[in-house]
Structures are given as C-alpha cells and as structure tokens.
Amino acid sequence: MKEKKVLHLILKAKYFKQIYEGTKTVEYRDFTKYWQRRLEGKQYTHIKFQLAYSKNPPTMLVKIHDRNVIEYKDDLAYAFDLGKITEVLNYPPPTDTTNKTS
C-alpha cells in the first residue's frame, strides 16, 4: 500500500461544511510562490482539513484524486479534486431528519 502524504489546510466553516457534505469537491489554492514552494515536486495523497484555529479543532482527512494547475478567476490556481473522506474528528455528523419513526 502506498504511504500517505498529507497536506494540512485550514478552512473557514462554510467550506469545511461543504466538503463534509460532499457539495464542494474541488479545493483551490492560488498559484503563488508560497503555494509553489509547498506543492511543487510533492505528491500528496490526502488533505487534512482543519476547521479554523481552536484548541481541539474539527478535522477531516480527504483523499486527493488529482491535482492540476488551472485557470481560475482570471488567474492560475492549483485545483485539488477531492475524493472520499477517510476520517473525521471532533465534527458532529449531520442530523438525519428523514425516515424517523415514532
């Protein structure tokens, strides 16, 4: 089995929730010198998303399907195609309001 290489990223609540719910399937990072240093020549297998900064922040580990440099909002950006969430810590599961029986 291939060894995990994990990229750590901090997200705002709305983006964390969208990824958790499966409605956001691509994560973008600007094509800047900062991100080039962090990403170029590295083959990350997963992204560990952290919800903001706090003592025990919610996190989730998400498999990366692919990474590309694309044109995004009239500039270049890194685009990570997100796969399956493999681990979630300190984040409540969504409340299921369907199929409830009394």
BELTAJO-V115492 format. One record per residue. RES is the residue in one small letter. PHI is phi in whole degrees, 0 to 359 (* if undefined). Layout:
((RES/PHI) (RES/PHI))
//
This chain:
((m/*) (k/292) (e/290) (k/287) (k/239) (v/251) (l/264) (h/261) (l/228) (i/261) (l/233) (k/283) (a/304) (k/295) (y/285) (f/301) (k/297) (q/297) (i/293) (y/301) (e/278) (g/86) (t/271) (k/245) (t/246) (v/227) (e/248) (y/250) (r/224) (d/301) (f/273) (t/247) (k/302) (y/303) (w/288) (q/299) (r/298) (r/284) (l/249) (e/296) (g/79) (k/247) (q/246) (y/288) (t/258) (h/218) (i/242) (k/259) (f/273) (q/241) (l/275) (a/54) (y/243) (s/201) (k/297) (n/237) (p/289) (p/297) (t/222) (m/214) (l/256) (v/234) (k/290) (i/262) (h/280) (d/199) (r/226) (n/224) (v/258) (i/231) (e/272) (y/216) (k/52) (d/62) (d/209) (l/269) (a/209) (y/277) (a/238) (f/258) (d/278) (l/272) (g/251) (k/287) (i/281) (t/257) (e/200) (v/226) (l/233) (n/59) (y/230) (p/291) (p/292) (p/296) (t/281) (d/268) (t/260) (t/264) (n/57) (k/273) (t/246) (s/267))
//
